C-alpha cells in the first residue's frame, strides 16, 4: 500500500509539474510557410517599438509640406520669391468675395467708358484708354505684383506715353476742327465743346478701374487657381446685381418705355443682342489672355485694337455718307492721330524686342 501510494504521489507531482511547466513555457507557434517559430511576448513588442521609432525618424527626416505648385501657365517674366510673398494675402480672401472685386471694378469701368464717349471721339478715347491702361498696368504690376521690369521695357512704356501725348494734341485739334466746321450740333456735341477736358478725366478714371480689374483677375487666376470661365460668369452676376439698380435710378426712361421702344424698332433688339454677344466674346478672350500671360501683355496688345476702331470709323463714314456715323479724315488732326498710333506701336516693338 505504501509503495502504490508513493507512486501515485510521484505521478501526481509529475503531472502538476508538467502543468506548471506548460504554463511557464508555452508551446512555440509556427507560421504555416516557415519552419522557424515566430517570436511572441515581449520580443514582439520590442520589435514593434523599434519599427515605430524608425518610422518616426524617417518622417522627421522628410521635408516639410509646401503649398502645391500652381498649374497656371501665366507669364513668369520678372517674377521672384518676393513676388510670391507680396501677394500671399490673396489666399485670405473668401472664395465668394474674390469675383466681387473685379466685378465692381468692371462695373465702374463700363460706366466711365460709356460716359467718356459723350465728350471724346470713339477712336481717340480708345487710344487714350488703351495706352493709359498699359502704363497703369505696368505700375500696378511693379507696385502690387512686385514683378521685375527691365529698363528697356520701361523705355517702351515711355514711348507709349509719348504716343499718348501726340494723341491728346490730336484730340484738341479734332475738337477745334469740329467747332469750325459745325455751327450747330446735338446736345452731346455742345457738352463736348463746353467741357472738353471732362472726357479726359473720365478716361483716366476708367483706366484706373480697368487696371485694378486686370490685376485682380491675374492674381485670382494665377495665384488662387480660380477657374477663368467661372470667374467671368460670377463677375457678370455682380455687374447685373449692381447694374440694375443703377439703371432704374439714372436711366432717362422707364423699363416700360424701353420695352415699348424695342417693340417699335426691331433693329434695336438685334443691336442689343449682338452687342451682348460681342461683349461676352470679348470678356472670354480677355480673361483667357490674362490667365495665360499677364495683365501687362494683355494691355500691350490692346493697342492694336485702336487701329481697327479708327479704320472702322473711317470706312463707315465714307461708305454710308452719313455725317452722324463714323469719323471723317480731318486735316491736320487725323495725321497726328496716325502719328501717335505709330509711336505707340513702336513702343510695343521696343517693349518686346528688349524684354
KAWOQUI-V861455 format. One record per residue. N is the residue number from 1. BURIAL is # if it has 16 or more other ideal C-beta (glycine too) atoms within 10 Angstrom, else .. Layout:
[[N | BURIAL] [N | BURIAL]]
This chain:
[[1 | .] [2 | .] [3 | .] [4 | .] [5 | .] [6 | .] [7 | .] [8 | .] [9 | .] [10 | .] [11 | .] [12 | .] [13 | .] [14 | .] [15 | .] [16 | .] [17 | .] [18 | .] [19 | .] [20 | .] [21 | .] [22 | .] [23 | .] [24 | .] [25 | .] [26 | .] [27 | .] [28 | .] [29 | .] [30 | .] [31 | .] [32 | .] [33 | .] [34 | .] [35 | .] [36 | .] [37 | .] [38 | .] [39 | .] [40 | .] [41 | .] [42 | .] [43 | .] [44 | .] [45 | .] [46 | .] [47 | .] [48 | .] [49 | .] [50 | .] [51 | .] [52 | .] [53 | .] [54 | .] [55 | .] [56 | .] [57 | .] [58 | .] [59 | .] [60 | .] [61 | .] [62 | .] [63 | .] [64 | .] [65 | .] [66 | .] [67 | .] [68 | .] [69 | .] [70 | .] [71 | .] [72 | .] [73 | .] [74 | #] [75 | #] [76 | .] [77 | .] [78 | #] [79 | #] [80 | .] [81 | .] [82 | .] [83 | #] [84 | .] [85 | .] [86 | .] [87 | #] [88 | .] [89 | .] [90 | .] [91 | .] [92 | .] [93 | .] [94 | .] [95 | .] [96 | .] [97 | .] [98 | #] [99 | #] [100 | #] [101 | #] [102 | #] [103 | #] [104 | #] [105 | #] [106 | #] [107 | #] [108 | #] [109 | #] [110 | #] [111 | #] [112 | #] [113 | #] [114 | .] [115 | .] [116 | #] [117 | #] [118 | #] [119 | #] [120 | #] [121 | #] [122 | #] [123 | #] [124 | #] [125 | #] [126 | #] [127 | #] [128 | #] [129 | #] [130 | #] [131 | #] [132 | #] [133 | #] [134 | #] [135 | #] [136 | #] [137 | #] [138 | #] [139 | .] [140 | #] [141 | #] [142 | .] [143 | .] [144 | #] [145 | #] [146 | #] [147 | #] [148 | .] [149 | #] [150 | .] [151 | .] [152 | .] [153 | #] [154 | #] [155 | .] [156 | #] [157 | #] [158 | .] [159 | #] [160 | #] [161 | .] [162 | .] [163 | #] [164 | #] [165 | .] [166 | #] [167 | #] [168 | #] [169 | .] [170 | #] [171 | #] [172 | .] [173 | #] [174 | #] [175 | #] [176 | .] [177 | #] [178 | #] [179 | .] [180 | .] [181 | .] [182 | .] [183 | .] [184 | .] [185 | .] [186 | .] [187 | .] [188 | .] [189 | .] [190 | .] [191 | .] [192 | #] [193 | .] [194 | .] [195 | .] [196 | #] [197 | .] [198 | #] [199 | #] [200 | #] [201 | .] [202 | #] [203 | #] [204 | .] [205 | #] [206 | #] [207 | #] [208 | #] [209 | #] [210 | #] [211 | #] [212 | #] [213 | #] [214 | #] [215 | #] [216 | #] [217 | #] [218 | #] [219 | #] [220 | #] [221 | #] [222 | #] [223 | #] [224 | #] [225 | .] [226 | #] [227 | .] [228 | #] [229 | .] [230 | .] [231 | #] [232 | #] [233 | .] [234 | #] [235 | #] [236 | #] [237 | .] [238 | #] [239 | #] [240 | .] [241 | .] [242 | .] [243 | .] [244 | .] [245 | .] [246 | .] [247 | .] [248 | .] [249 | .] [250 | .] [251 | .] [252 | .] [253 | .] [254 | .] [255 | .] [256 | .] [257 | .] [258 | .] [259 | .] [260 | .] [261 | .] [262 | .] [263 | .] [264 | .] [265 | .] [266 | .] [267 | .] [268 | .] [269 | .] [270 | .] [271 | .] [272 | .] [273 | .] [274 | .] [275 | .] [276 | .] [277 | .] [278 | .] [279 | .] [280 | .] [281 | .] [282 | .] [283 | #] [284 | .] [285 | .] [286 | #] [287 | #] [288 | .] [289 | #] [290 | #] [291 | #] [292 | #] [293 | #] [294 | #] [295 | #] [296 | #] [297 | #] [298 | #] [299 | #] [300 | #] [301 | .] [302 | #] [303 | #] [304 | .] [305 | .] [306 | #] [307 | #] [308 | .] [309 | #] [310 | #] [311 | .] [312 | .] [313 | #] [314 | #] [315 | .] [316 | .] [317 | #] [318 | .] [319 | .] [320 | .] [321 | .] [322 | .] [323 | .] [324 | .] [325 | .] [326 | #] [327 | #] [328 | .] [329 | .] [330 | #] [331 | .] [332 | .] [333 | #] [334 | #] [335 | .] [336 | #] [337 | #] [338 | #] [339 | #] [340 | #] [341 | #] [342 | .] [343 | #] [344 | #] [345 | #] [346 | .] [347 | #] [348 | #] [349 | .] [350 | #] [351 | #] [352 | .] [353 | .] [354 | .] [355 | #]]
